[in-house]
Amino acid sequence: MNLYKEIAEIIKNSNYVVAFTGAGISVESGIPPFRGAQGLWSKYDPMEVAHIESFLKNPTKVWEMLREMFEVVFKAKPNPAHIVLGKLEKLGYLKAVITQNIDGLHQLAGNTNVIEYHGNCRWLLCLKCGKKEPVKKELIENLPYPICKDCKNPLKPDVIFFGESIPFEIMQKAENEAKSCDVMLIIGTSGIVYPAAGLPYIAKSNNAIIVEINLEETPYTQSITDYFLKDKASETLSKIFHYIGS
């Protein structure tokens, strides 16, 4: 049987499909991974600009990097891989997306149950009073950095910086989805950033079928993956969706 058709049949016959996504799904939207030749960490030292202690000590310096990041993220639009996941939810097959990405593209593509393991950079947070507000161009252009209207503290993106813990409720939600699924789609993740990288192992230990879509093999490939598709996420998901139909 055609491999794409076989995976489409598995999805159609499943009870609960969950997608687990990483930076690779957004590369085709023009957002390079933080690591790698085009990534921000080739230009900035993450311990200097993306550690919570750095933000608390020198928000001005951190915001120089953040403005560059925002420029890239806000130009980006969902690509066909995001769109297919949105359609799979609409058809009732995909129950949740657990993403390590902070770009908000899954929601723009139509997914509603998105667990953002590392936060969402489309919101700004005040560490002092806890107030959140949506990112606006005029706000992030404030020099030296955006400030909270209520307590005049510097605002930070509502994302997990190095040195911060993943909120317990997010970890619990993600683990519950991993335990509940009978199919997990791993898409565009290296499988090395913990604790998120442990989620597919939880799914597998609960007898889920693991479908991995990545450009390179990962720690999952030879250990828990049942179907490995070595290609771009957009092309692969579009081919699978062709056999699912609308």
C-alpha positions as CSV (number, residue, x, y, z in Angstrom):
1,M,0.0,0.0,0.0
2,N,1.1,3.6,-0.6
3,L,2.7,4.8,2.6
4,Y,0.8,8.2,2.6
5,K,-2.5,6.3,2.1
6,E,-1.7,3.9,4.9
7,I,-1.0,6.7,7.3
8,A,-4.2,8.5,6.2
9,E,-6.2,5.3,6.9
10,I,-4.6,5.1,10.4
11,I,-5.7,8.7,11.1
12,K,-9.2,8.0,9.8
13,N,-9.5,4.9,11.9
14,S,-8.1,6.5,15.1
15,N,-9.9,7.7,18.1
16,Y,-7.5,10.4,19.2
17,V,-4.8,12.0,17.2
18,V,-2.3,14.5,18.7
19,A,0.4,16.5,16.9
20,F,3.7,17.3,18.5
21,T,5.5,20.1,16.6
22,G,8.8,21.9,16.8
23,A,10.7,24.5,14.9
24,G,10.9,22.5,11.7
25,I,7.2,23.0,10.9
26,S,7.6,26.8,10.9
27,V,10.8,26.9,8.8
28,E,8.7,26.9,5.6
29,S,6.9,30.0,7.0
30,G,10.2,31.8,7.0
31,I,11.0,31.4,10.7
32,P,14.5,29.8,11.1
33,P,15.1,27.6,14.2
34,F,16.9,29.5,17.0
35,R,19.7,27.0,16.6
36,G,21.6,26.6,13.3
37,A,23.3,28.8,10.7
38,Q,20.4,31.2,10.2
39,G,19.2,31.1,13.8
40,L,19.3,33.9,16.4
41,W,21.7,31.9,18.5
42,S,24.3,32.2,15.8
43,K,24.2,35.9,16.3
44,Y,23.4,36.2,20.0
45,D,24.5,34.3,23.0
46,P,21.3,32.8,24.4
47,M,22.6,32.9,28.0
48,E,23.1,36.7,27.5
49,V,19.8,37.6,25.8
50,A,17.4,34.8,26.6
51,H,18.0,33.9,30.2
52,I,15.6,35.2,32.8
53,E,18.4,36.6,34.9
54,S,19.7,38.6,31.9
55,F,16.2,40.0,31.3
56,L,15.9,41.1,34.9
57,K,19.4,42.7,34.9
58,N,19.4,44.3,31.5
59,P,16.0,44.3,29.7
60,T,17.3,46.9,27.2
61,K,19.9,44.5,25.8
62,V,17.4,41.6,25.7
63,W,14.9,43.8,23.8
64,E,17.4,44.4,21.0
65,M,17.3,40.7,20.2
66,L,13.5,40.5,20.8
67,R,12.7,43.2,18.3
68,E,14.7,41.3,15.7
69,M,12.8,38.1,16.6
70,F,9.4,39.9,16.4
71,E,10.3,41.3,12.9
72,V,10.7,37.7,11.6
73,V,7.7,36.2,13.4
74,F,5.2,38.8,12.5
75,K,6.0,38.5,8.8
76,A,5.3,34.8,8.9
77,K,2.1,33.2,7.8
78,P,0.9,29.6,8.3
79,N,2.3,27.3,5.6
80,P,0.5,24.2,4.1
81,A,1.7,22.0,7.1
82,H,-0.1,24.3,9.6
83,I,-3.1,24.5,7.3
84,V,-3.4,20.7,7.1
85,L,-3.4,20.4,10.9
86,G,-6.1,23.0,11.1
87,K,-8.2,21.0,8.6
88,L,-7.6,17.7,10.4
89,E,-9.0,19.4,13.6
90,K,-12.0,20.7,11.7
91,L,-12.8,17.2,10.3
92,G,-12.6,15.9,13.9
93,Y,-9.5,13.8,13.6
94,L,-6.9,15.9,15.3
95,K,-7.8,16.6,19.0
96,A,-4.8,18.6,20.1
97,V,-1.5,20.2,19.0
98,I,1.3,20.3,21.5
99,T,3.9,22.8,20.2
100,Q,7.3,23.9,21.3
101,N,7.0,26.9,19.0
102,I,6.2,30.4,20.3
103,D,5.0,31.8,17.0
104,G,1.2,31.3,17.3
105,L,0.9,30.0,13.7
106,H,-1.1,26.9,14.7
107,Q,-3.9,29.2,15.9
108,L,-3.8,31.3,12.8
109,A,-4.2,28.1,10.8
110,G,-7.4,27.1,12.6
111,N,-6.3,24.9,15.5
112,T,-8.1,25.7,18.7
113,N,-6.7,23.2,21.2
114,V,-3.1,24.3,21.2
115,I,-0.8,23.6,24.1
116,E,2.1,26.0,23.9
117,Y,4.8,24.3,25.9
118,H,7.2,27.3,25.7
119,G,4.6,30.1,25.6
120,N,3.5,32.5,22.9
121,C,5.4,35.6,21.8
122,R,2.3,37.3,20.6
123,W,1.6,38.3,24.2
124,L,3.6,40.4,26.6
125,L,3.7,39.8,30.3
126,C,4.5,41.9,33.4
127,L,6.5,39.9,35.8
128,K,5.5,42.2,38.7
129,C,1.7,42.3,38.4
130,G,1.0,39.4,36.0
131,K,-0.9,41.6,33.5
132,K,-0.8,40.3,29.9
133,E,-1.4,42.3,26.8
134,P,-1.3,41.5,23.0
135,V,1.9,42.6,21.2
136,K,1.4,45.8,19.1
137,K,3.9,47.4,16.8
138,E,3.9,50.7,18.7
139,L,4.3,48.9,22.0
140,I,7.5,47.0,21.0
141,E,8.9,50.1,19.4
142,N,8.9,51.8,22.8
143,L,12.5,52.6,23.8
144,P,14.4,51.3,25.6
145,Y,11.7,48.6,26.1
146,P,7.9,48.3,26.5
147,I,6.6,49.0,30.0
148,C,3.5,47.9,32.0
149,K,1.0,50.7,32.1
150,D,0.0,49.7,35.7
151,C,3.3,49.3,37.5
152,K,5.9,50.7,35.0
153,N,7.9,47.5,35.0
154,P,9.5,46.2,31.8
155,L,7.3,43.8,29.8
156,K,8.7,40.5,28.5
157,P,7.2,38.2,25.9
158,D,5.0,35.5,27.5
159,V,7.5,32.8,26.6
160,I,9.7,30.5,28.7
161,F,13.2,32.0,29.0
162,F,16.2,29.9,29.9
163,G,16.2,29.6,33.7
164,E,12.4,29.6,33.9
165,S,10.2,26.5,34.7
166,I,7.5,25.2,32.4
167,P,4.2,26.0,34.2
168,F,2.9,22.9,35.9
169,E,-0.6,23.1,34.3
170,I,1.0,23.2,30.8
171,M,3.1,20.1,31.6
172,Q,0.1,18.3,33.0
173,K,-2.1,19.2,30.0
174,A,0.5,18.0,27.5
175,E,1.2,14.8,29.4
176,N,-2.6,14.1,29.5
177,E,-2.8,14.5,25.7
178,A,0.2,12.3,25.2
179,K,-1.4,9.6,27.4
180,S,-4.8,9.9,25.7
181,C,-3.7,9.7,22.0
182,D,-3.7,6.5,19.9
183,V,-1.7,8.3,17.2
184,M,1.0,10.9,17.6
185,L,2.3,12.9,14.7
186,I,5.8,14.2,15.5
187,I,6.6,17.0,13.1
188,G,9.7,19.1,12.8
189,T,11.3,18.6,16.1
190,S,14.8,17.4,17.0
191,G,13.7,15.5,20.1
192,I,16.5,16.8,22.3
193,V,14.9,19.7,24.2
194,Y,13.5,18.5,27.5
195,P,11.1,18.2,29.2
196,A,9.0,18.5,26.0
197,A,11.0,15.8,24.2
198,G,9.8,13.2,26.6
199,L,6.1,13.5,25.5
200,P,6.3,11.1,22.5
201,Y,7.8,8.4,24.8
202,I,4.7,8.8,27.1
203,A,2.5,8.4,24.1
204,K,4.4,5.3,23.0
205,S,4.3,3.8,26.5
206,N,0.5,4.1,26.2
207,N,0.5,2.1,22.9
208,A,0.1,5.1,20.5
209,I,1.2,4.7,16.9
210,I,4.1,7.2,16.2
211,V,4.3,8.9,12.8
212,E,7.4,11.0,12.5
213,I,7.9,13.7,9.8
214,N,11.4,15.2,9.9
215,L,14.2,16.1,7.5
216,E,16.7,14.2,9.7
217,E,16.6,11.2,12.0
218,T,16.1,12.0,15.6
219,P,16.4,10.0,18.9
220,Y,12.8,8.9,18.2
221,T,13.4,7.4,14.8
222,Q,15.1,4.1,15.8
223,S,13.5,3.8,19.2
224,I,9.7,4.5,19.1
225,T,8.8,5.7,15.6
226,D,6.5,3.4,13.6
227,Y,6.4,5.4,10.4
228,F,9.3,7.7,9.5
229,L,8.8,10.2,6.6
230,K,12.0,12.0,5.7
231,D,10.7,15.1,3.9
232,K,9.3,18.6,4.4
233,A,6.3,18.8,6.6
234,S,4.2,20.7,4.1
235,E,4.7,18.2,1.3
236,T,4.3,15.1,3.5
237,L,1.1,16.3,5.3
238,S,-0.4,17.5,2.0
239,K,0.1,14.0,0.5
240,I,-1.4,12.3,3.6
241,F,-4.3,14.7,3.6
242,H,-5.0,14.0,-0.1
243,Y,-6.0,10.5,1.0
244,I,-8.1,11.7,3.9
245,G,-10.2,14.1,1.8
246,S,-12.3,17.0,2.8
